[in-house]
Amino acid sequence: MALRWVPLPCHTAKIAEIMEVLWSDYYGAALFGDDDEIASLPHKRCRVEVVKTAESPHREVSLVLPGQVLRHAGRFCFLDRFALPSGTTVGLWHLIGFKLRLLPDVIAPVPSEDAILDWARTRSDVLGWRSVPRDRVPR
């Protein structure tokens, strides 16, 4: 059984789950996910996308826009830390009012060179450009 200092229902966040950072005088800053349960992030270095921003006293947090990605920098004494796109590390308490979405760890694969060439050939045929036959493409 994992040690929890919060006596509320808790679950590990799932991919694409939207979590809100809320403040409690008793618990401090906490991530609340589905069903108003405390959501814990699955592992260090997972990525979250900013869905909604709020005012923050931290100057660099105020510059974060929806759609930007933050990296979970781990926990220090039970406090979650996040790396901003600028590289600055901030605590969860700086993100009060933010809504975050957990992103998958896998990034879409880069298309192969043949797939790019096939796409360019079909595109040039549609636009009426002359295409180079496949056997004449330098390798």
VEXMARSE-767425 format. One line per 8 residues: their letters; for each residue y, z, x of C-alpha. Coordinates in Angstrom, 2 decimals, always signed. Example, Ala and Ser with C-alpha at 12.3 -4.5 7.8 and 13.67 -1.06 7.14 Angstrom:
<pts>
AS> -4.50/+7.80/+12.30 ~ -1.06/+7.14/+13.67
</pts>
This chain:
<pts>
MALRWVPL> +0.00/+0.00/+0.00 ~ +3.41/-0.98/+1.38 ~ +6.07/+1.65/+1.83 ~ +8.92/+1.19/-0.66 ~ +11.96/+3.38/-0.95 ~ +12.97/+1.84/-4.27 ~ +11.10/+3.27/-7.31 ~ +11.62/+0.11/-9.40
PCHTAKIA> +9.18/-2.72/-10.12 ~ +9.04/-4.98/-7.07 ~ +7.54/-8.37/-6.30 ~ +7.54/-10.88/-3.45 ~ +9.86/-13.78/-4.21 ~ +8.29/-17.16/-4.96 ~ +9.49/-20.59/-3.85 ~ +12.43/-21.83/-5.99
EIMEVLWS> +12.94/-18.39/-7.55 ~ +16.61/-17.62/-8.13 ~ +17.62/-14.12/-7.05 ~ +20.90/-12.31/-7.55 ~ +22.37/-9.80/-5.12 ~ +23.53/-6.74/-7.07 ~ +24.94/-3.35/-6.04 ~ +23.71/+0.03/-7.19
DYYGAALF> +25.30/+3.34/-6.19 ~ +21.82/+4.76/-5.70 ~ +19.97/+1.86/-4.04 ~ +22.79/-0.07/-2.39 ~ +22.56/-3.87/-2.22 ~ +19.34/-5.33/-3.61 ~ +17.91/-8.73/-4.53 ~ +16.92/-8.96/-8.19
GDDDEIAS> +14.61/-11.79/-9.19 ~ +12.61/-12.68/-12.29 ~ +12.29/-10.05/-15.03 ~ +15.01/-7.94/-13.39 ~ +12.61/-6.74/-10.70 ~ +13.54/-6.11/-7.09 ~ +12.55/-9.22/-5.11 ~ +11.53/-8.93/-1.48
LPHKRCRV> +11.63/-11.96/+0.77 ~ +8.21/-13.13/+1.97 ~ +8.88/-13.16/+5.71 ~ +11.49/-13.17/+8.43 ~ +13.26/-16.50/+9.02 ~ +12.67/-17.78/+5.49 ~ +15.52/-19.87/+4.13 ~ +17.57/-19.33/+1.00
EVVKTAES> +20.02/-21.72/-0.63 ~ +23.28/-20.42/-2.07 ~ +23.38/-21.22/-5.80 ~ +26.48/-19.21/-6.77 ~ +29.10/-17.53/-4.62 ~ +31.34/-14.53/-5.20 ~ +34.33/-12.97/-3.49 ~ +33.51/-11.06/-0.33
PHREVSLV> +35.58/-8.91/+2.02 ~ +33.87/-10.65/+4.97 ~ +35.99/-13.61/+6.09 ~ +33.11/-15.93/+7.01 ~ +31.08/-15.11/+3.89 ~ +34.09/-16.19/+1.81 ~ +33.78/-19.67/+3.39 ~ +30.15/-20.15/+2.28
LPGQVLRH> +29.78/-22.80/-0.44 ~ +27.05/-23.41/-3.03 ~ +24.33/-25.62/-1.56 ~ +24.54/-24.17/+1.95 ~ +21.42/-22.64/+3.44 ~ +21.18/-19.14/+4.92 ~ +18.35/-17.95/+7.16 ~ +16.84/-14.50/+6.67
AGRFCFLD> +17.33/-12.80/+10.03 ~ +14.99/-9.90/+9.26 ~ +15.41/-6.24/+8.42 ~ +17.07/-3.50/+10.40 ~ +16.47/+0.01/+9.04 ~ +15.47/-1.37/+5.60 ~ +18.62/-3.52/+5.42 ~ +18.22/-7.29/+5.03
RFALPSGT> +20.31/-9.46/+7.35 ~ +21.17/-13.15/+6.93 ~ +22.43/-15.78/+9.38 ~ +25.27/-17.86/+7.98 ~ +25.57/-21.60/+8.74 ~ +28.22/-20.66/+11.34 ~ +25.67/-18.47/+13.16 ~ +27.21/-15.12/+12.20
TVGLWHLI> +24.73/-12.49/+10.99 ~ +25.78/-10.48/+7.93 ~ +24.16/-7.79/+5.82 ~ +22.96/-8.19/+2.27 ~ +25.87/-5.98/+1.11 ~ +28.27/-8.78/+2.11 ~ +26.57/-11.09/-0.41 ~ +27.10/-8.96/-3.54
GFKLRLLP> +27.40/-11.27/-6.57 ~ +25.73/-14.24/-4.84 ~ +22.78/-16.04/-6.39 ~ +20.21/-17.31/-3.91 ~ +17.20/-19.63/-4.27 ~ +14.19/-19.29/-1.97 ~ +13.45/-22.60/-0.23 ~ +10.06/-23.83/+1.01
DVIAPVPS> +9.42/-23.65/+4.74 ~ +8.20/-27.23/+4.93 ~ +10.85/-29.90/+5.36 ~ +10.20/-33.42/+4.06 ~ +8.50/-35.50/+6.75 ~ +10.45/-38.19/+8.58 ~ +9.34/-41.66/+7.45 ~ +7.41/-43.76/+9.94
EDAILDWA> +8.99/-46.73/+11.67 ~ +6.82/-49.16/+9.68 ~ +7.96/-47.61/+6.40 ~ +11.61/-47.99/+7.43 ~ +11.06/-51.63/+8.45 ~ +9.25/-52.39/+5.18 ~ +12.13/-50.82/+3.24 ~ +14.66/-52.89/+5.23
RTRSDVLG> +12.68/-56.09/+4.62 ~ +12.48/-55.54/+0.87 ~ +16.16/-54.62/+0.81 ~ +17.12/-57.79/+2.70 ~ +14.99/-59.92/+0.34 ~ +16.76/-58.44/-2.66 ~ +20.19/-59.08/-1.14 ~ +19.25/-62.63/-0.09
WRSVPRDR> +19.33/-62.02/+3.66 ~ +16.91/-63.79/+5.93 ~ +14.16/-61.43/+7.09 ~ +12.22/-61.55/+10.34 ~ +8.45/-62.06/+9.94 ~ +6.42/-58.97/+10.80 ~ +4.59/-60.66/+13.71 ~ +7.95/-61.47/+15.41
VPR> +9.32/-57.93/+15.36 ~ +9.64/-56.67/+18.96 ~ +7.61/-53.56/+19.67
</pts>
